[in-house]
Amino acid sequence: MKIRNIIPVALGQQPAPAVVRNARIFNVFTGELEAGDIAFYGKRIAGIGDYGQAEQVIDASGLIALPGFIDAHMHIESSMLVPRQLAKAVLLRGTTTVIADPHEIANVLGTAGIEYIVRSTEGIPLNVYIGIPSAVPATRLETSGAHLGTDDMIEFVDHNLKRVIALGEVMNYPAVLARDRELITKIEILRYRYKKIDGHAPGLSGKKLNAYLCAFIRSDHECTNRDEALEKVRRGMHVFIREGSAARDLDALIGAVNPLNHHRFSFCTDDRDPLSILTEGHIDHLIRRAIAHGVDPITAIRMATINTANYFNLRSMGAIAPGYKADMVLVDDLERLNIRMVIKDGRVVVRDGNLVEAMSGVFADVPESLGQVRIPEVKSDDLAVARQPGLLRVIELSEGTLLTREARLEPKVEAGCVVADPDRDVAKVAVLDRHRGQRFSVGFVKGLGLRHGAVATSVGHDAHNLCAAGVHDADMIVAARHVASQNGGLAVVRGGRIIASLALPLAGLMSNRGLFEVAECLQRIRGALKELGSEREVFMPLSFVQLAVIPTIRITDRGIVDVDKQAFTSLWVDSPS
Amino acid sequence: MKIRNIIPVALGQQPAPAVVRNARIFNVFTGELEAGDIAFYGKRIAGIGDYGQAEQVIDASGLIALPGFIDAHMHIESSMLVPRQLAKAVLLRGTTTVIADPHEIANVLGTAGIEYIVRSTEGIPLNVYIGIPSAVPATRLETSGAHLGTDDMIEFVDHNLKRVIALGEVMNYPAVLARDRELITKIEILRYRYKKIDGHAPGLSGKKLNAYLCAFIRSDHECTNRDEALEKVRRGMHVFIREGSAARDLDALIGAVNPLNHHRFSFCTDDRDPLSILTEGHIDHLIRRAIAHGVDPITAIRMATINTANYFNLRSMGAIAPGYKADMVLVDDLERLNIRMVIKDGRVVVRDGNLVEAMSGVFADVPESLGQVRIPEVKSDDLAVARQPGLLRVIELSEGTLLTREARLEPKVEAGCVVADPDRDVAKVAVLDRHRGQRFSVGFVKGLGLRHGAVATSVGHDAHNLCAAGVHDADMIVAARHVASQNGGLAVVRGGRIIASLALPLAGLMSNRGLFEVAECLQRIRGALKELGSEREVFMPLSFVQLAVIPTIRITDRGIVDVDKQAFTSLWVDSPS
């Protein structure tokens, strides 16, 4: 936008190309609701006030105009949608800016994967800023598809200086505290370019937190309780309250927000599947939840807009003001936040729950596949686990958190081998190296709710090795092979037969289909999971079973991981605690 | 500071070089007062908590630690001190960071002047960031010493990228609205380097304000009433509340600050003389005034610290937190704000009102002179103003504001010539081109309080031409010549004799003497002004009589200026209104 050209429109000397009329305007700076026209010029707001002349009038009678919502931290790949399809989903919910960390695709394809995310989001009506992944690979405890070194990072950042906004979540906090030279170099590369350094430090506290902050890491989205959030805010962190599909922290954290500290909080979704977005919502859902918890709507909306813009130094976002981007959400009221219209770059993109038709062409153009999924040759027998003395170390999942617990259980044994035990909700889990097709490992997981069959997925944070879980080894093999044959995806198997699946041929992470097709498919998968006896989301928690950077216990293609020790551990343990 | 080196100190694995013990710590993020040690490493804070081991212990029993104060906008030259002497003055009052706009010296010496400010503030215990002057010359209505073009600006900014933080106050708002290509280019140069664009738009409102904001100008320090401040905040400006020596806006503006908008306000001093700083205070004075007006100390301190740091994207200032600069102020309590200690870069620099001795050497090294003052040959007779028909257009000054009014008065005439009229507080004023020694003009000014003699000064915003004012033409000539002979300065003359003066041989703006010497001299000048019958500060208001960018009427070396029309006007006017 040229300053020269917008000024005559702002001054009212030239008619605005478009004007929003009759809205009450929510002012994030003052907390007021104002009356006035909002005049646009190109992708910007030219002025607020009395702009009588306009080429196009957008009538917003009875509506309240809010700034477009900002997601402070998310992974596009977790939606299993390509960026342009994800854009459709979040625009429907009023999100106009996302800070995307392409951590997943980078762990599979390296900078080529990040390039895909950057290039495929050019020119679409969603602001997509990149937090360049700090942890590729995330740990040395799994087989990764790529290594994103300091040399790659300098090159990529300097070639994409306007799109890269941060170093993505520095999850390897032990490496920070151990003063790992490579990681500190990554931080310095971004810091000296005036970018943010985003954090990821579940449970970090006291002197360790001080040290982590000394590395200029100034945000965190991994708080799981109020006191943790308060300590992090006190020490200078900006806390992103996360409400993903699996990790749901809002209820636990919202009590930390008060009138004196609310400007240090933002909202993020991290990992959200398209069904959650379409049915429950995106950032709008977090605003609603916060308001339901008694947070003042002014505060809740600020956390979804200007607070995040301020943190990321996004100078012209997060507010409805002259010179700012013409990105906004029109709602009925501030309680239910019923979204009636979404405007992006000065154009109406959503009306009454539907994308405006003229927009749909923008979202086409999806490649058939990216990268290749290769798994080792594994047969049913290979999954057998011989009974050994002691107790079985089981990865126990909990709803609403990414944290796992270690359960030590008496194994269920058949013919000398440990088997799944649906009565105690224990399933077998296998992780297969999908990058080089070499290693695999077997363990047990509690909490998926599976009573029959098996599932498999090529989505598995952070290296995205192929993971199968179930109660029958043969079904696990069928599921794993099906996913590999599709070049990635999800599969639900019962009695040797695929009863539902979704192909994810883009890096084994994303579908080449449209938003609604993927959403329908996920609905069918939910039905199929019920056939396996589970009322759970299964695939979302299963995708975190490999996540060797969040406590307590995980499984990768190389074995069972003790996260705190960042070391492998045995499947068997002597004592019950 | 190397991240590698601070981490072991933060972790408590290595003793801190220095620790502040027993302070209550003011937390700007949460508004809390916390207990704990503050451990330093080098110029940074390594941690807050329990840091038992330390090489040096700074005992702060009974004191509250606040972050060092930040002045959001000021002109070092207005103190008539060189930067290192100004540093002493403001450090005594707890200011550890200033955003300096070297607008005055730039208008005299161009980039060479800015270079002097930048180089002479390297390595001193004060963070001096530069807002590069946007208006050199400020207008075409006066003879300026320099032209700072877009080419000079690109070169200077890129050579000083870490020190330049903003485009200094864009005061030529008519040129913005008229889409002046040179000015817009200056804005774009800074904007594309992610620097701030600071504003200066007294009274701008409505669509003109919208247009000004569309040029990415996001701050203003020229509000003079509550409604103006509220409108500017509403439209997205960060408002700097100014309390200079002459322009005192705090009382009028503080009522605009409320719990919903306070994060959009900061404090600045703009132009403050050393006597005001030493006796009344600097940013600490604004905090105290705000608290006296009933503002919560938490809010007042935020306006002096983190709010300003956030606006300027000063990532590690404005708070006491790990990784932040070890800049802080220790006070007795939050009401009186009695400053007991100031710490800069982890070292105590001020204790109980005195600079720590070890610091004094840092401030030496001042050049004898910079630039040269040349004035035209002017004799008493040249100042005569012949009586003409109509009323005299007189520049009327008001206390506490830079705005002037136009008074239309019946002239006092002696021997066919208009003379000063002390009974109505009207003095003659002459402005002499000091850059090329060519032009001069004569007018009248009301409000200096002079009853005898004359004064002269080489400080005169923005071109800093030499200005003499008084009731006797001969004394005016003596004063002007004395100032010129000193290569700049202030002079007070009565009966043809210099009764007090201060040489300002550095660009005609700054003394080559130390802080306390200058302060003493200014005290003597105050006494001398009383001998002339004035109880006013005289030199400060007189320095703004040439300021052709702030309404309503001014005088430059080229004539009487109608500011709104940006044109010259006659000394004579027909009608009384």
Interface residues (C-beta under 8 A of the other chain):
Chain A: I3 R4 I6 I7 P8 A10 L11 G12 N27 F29 T30 G31 E32 E34 R44 A46 G47 I48 G49 V176 L177 R179 R181 I184 I187 E188 Y194 G206 K207 K208 L209 N210 A211 L213 C214 A215 F216 R218 L230 V233 R234 R235 G236 P259 L260 N261 H263 R264 I298 N310 N313 R315 S316 A319 A321 P322 G323 Y324
Chain B: I3 R4 I6 I7 P8 A10 L11 G12 N27 F29 T30 G31 E32 E34 R44 A46 G47 I48 G49 V176 L177 R179 R181 I184 I187 E188 Y194 G206 K207 K208 L209 N210 A211 L213 C214 A215 F216 R218 L230 V233 R234 R235 G236 P259 L260 N261 H263 R264 I298 N310 N313 R315 S316 A319 A321 P322 G323 Y324
